Amino acid sequence: MSSAKDVEMLDASAPAEANTTAPDQESSPEQPQITVALELELNFASLHKAAANFDNRYITKVFRDLGSLRRKIVTDPTPLASAIVKTYGLEGAVSLRLLQFLPTESVDAAKASNGQSADNTDASLPEINAYLHLLVQLYLLDTNALSQLRDLSTMIVALLKSYNRRSLDFILAKLWFYVARSAELHEELIALRPELLSALRTATLRHDDQTTASLITLILRNYLKSHDISQAANLCEKIVFPANAGAALSARYFYYMSFINAVQLDYSTAHECAIAAVRKAPQTKWAHGFVQEATKLKIIIELLMGDIPELKVFKAANGNFEPYFQVCKAVRLGDIKLFEEVLKKYEETFVKDNLFTLVSRLRQNVIRTGIRTISLSYSKISLKDICIKLHLESEEATEYIVSKAIRDGVIEATVNHEQGYMKSKELLDVYSTKLPQEDFDLRIRFCLSLHTDSVKAMRYPSDDSKNANSDANTESFDDKMGLLQALEDGDLEDFMD
Amino acid sequence: MTLPSLSAELYALHDAKDYAGCLKLLSPIKIELIKHNLLVPLPSNTSSEEQLNDLKIAERILEIGCYSLLFISDYDSFESNFSQLRPFYSCRQLHQNHEHTTEATKIISLYLIYLLLQGRISRFHVELEYIVNTDTFDVDKDKYLQYPIELEKNLMEGNYIQVWRLLQNDASLPCPEFGHFKDTLVNTLRYEIAKSLEKTNKKIPVLNCKTLLYFPQEQSDLAFEQVLKLQLDVSGWEFRDGFIHFDIEHKNDSISDNSAIIKNVLCYAELIESIV
């Protein structure tokens, strides 16, 4: 949600990208062009099937290879150009429109190799049209041709409005994602809002869950980028996030929700959302940046709730958690001086992570933990000693602060004003109260909802594909396996950006 | 009447501190502003230098409206007027980077204090998040914005002595307008302290209680009791032989709550049996 996240996500993916492209080229040095062209052909075939069978699983399969395809096209866009020429002919409106964005030399090469006229039956298929737009969009994004990308975005927005086909849903969601990304790179966040909101309305009316989910996350991100929390909160009240959206999209949604709730001081909801975001995030190297951001947010929310995160959170995660570890340490020790030092020292990091306001709220937690430790270790202590131990300014201030802590239920104690001491109450037996019952209730409810969620999360193939299967051999076995594989990890590619 | 003459009149009334008069003018002026497409800054009316100047005048008119509403304590209208001002403040063309102590930050701070008084802390933080993160304002160096931030911090920490100091010292008020909220804030502060006191002490000498609540020492005990009962919610307090006794209720949690358990168990059964 912050620009920091983009940087990190890109950082995280950049070295990995370099690693994967290198072996690709080494393994097929003879003629990469043919493989890419072939791949595009195969993908077109899948798109045909998707359109014919109304089965979006084929599109998921196409998107599974999008990442590697995208990297190959950046190095050499000629196959893409020739695919466009092949599909729409040299003079077709669409091909003229798209080809202007690709480098002239590859367009010329493509024209030379595909002189003959096009196969016009394909041209009518909107799926392929949208897919080609997406590929050109990705090419421009990867080659950093931002002004061209903006021109293409306006075209795509117009194009998106003209279609209404369920088989397009997945591609539309992707296209919107990159349209929004391009607006973000141009810092035209506010200008894009009306487009996004009207698209959200259309998508919701059409029950197009994938696009709805994608648009919701984009709009939230848009609001949060301009720090318009109240707008974002208003939006969240009005919308229902589609339950069957991809895991990657829901992870994003939960991350944004977590932040919005944390700002509004609703820490327990924020904590739930942060946990969901971390758990739902794909476990691939592409998503490291996201997981880091979400974990940072989670740590701060836990601290604000008065919990101390476990040490393994810092150890297991890769990435720079040092500032957060130091904050944790200060809160745990209840050392206000240390806390202020840490805050000053790492201010830049917190501002960059967009968590500075949340971290600075922790000041009162530091004092409270301090008071709690004291009340646990002393049954009776003078206010003056507390004042010295916690580096507070005066005895009077200490009395007010201690009594506020007692009032908020941080400690169980009484203050004797005349003699100036604080006396801790005897620990009472919790099992004589309703507390264990309440805790137990919470856990049972958690288990039950976990069970419900797991049942909900199971996927079943839709009815018509079942029939197709029983009709036998319409799909080959390989095809089916490929689809299943794609279903399993199809969502992951979302996190490469 | 035309816009220039109306606004000239409004400025004059504002300088003469005739707030009711200002408010009478406010609606006709707003209608004129709408006619001239100046009530909301849009990309279409912020391009030329001339338009920006007009918008600055519109902003000033709305600011005067805010002050006037504040001084006659019409807080609901103050809030809605403030939300009309908000687009002006977030408009980049009107407010260049890092302005120090302008009318804008003054009004925003007043709004923040108002939220604090209403106990709308989450709204306060939402506003703060926006202000801290936009580069239009330099929060650290702005004496107006620092004031509500300090207030909130100390109120939340329970550092009431600091709050009292902020309120009491007229010199520490960044501008006279802030004084408007002083009485209400002192009352809120006393309420908070009283609530803490009754939770933490069993009994306390009346004399010490006066000091803790920042009432003058020379006030008679009877008058003190009257004021307390009038202003603060002190129903559980008992004044006896120079001490205040707090009626600490002993809530007995240990009684098992059978009906709650039954309700819970039925709920589990329902959840287990339900078809997902």
Interface residues (C-beta under 8 A of the other chain):
Chain A: A191 H227 D228 I229 S230 A233 V263 Q264 L265 D266 N354 F356 T357 R361 R363 Q364 I367 E393 S394 E396 A397 E399 Y400 I401 V402 S403 K404 A405 I406 R407 A413 T414 V415 N416 H417 E418 S432 T433 K434 L435 Q437 D441 I444 L448 T452 V455 K456
Chain B: P43 I121 S122 R123 H125 V126 E127 L128 E129 Y130 V132 N133 T134 K153 M156 E157 G158 N159 Y160 I161 Q162 E192 I193 K195 S196 L197 K199 T200 N201 K202 I204 P205 N208 L212 D253 S254 S256 D257 A260 I261 N264 Y268 L271 I272 V276
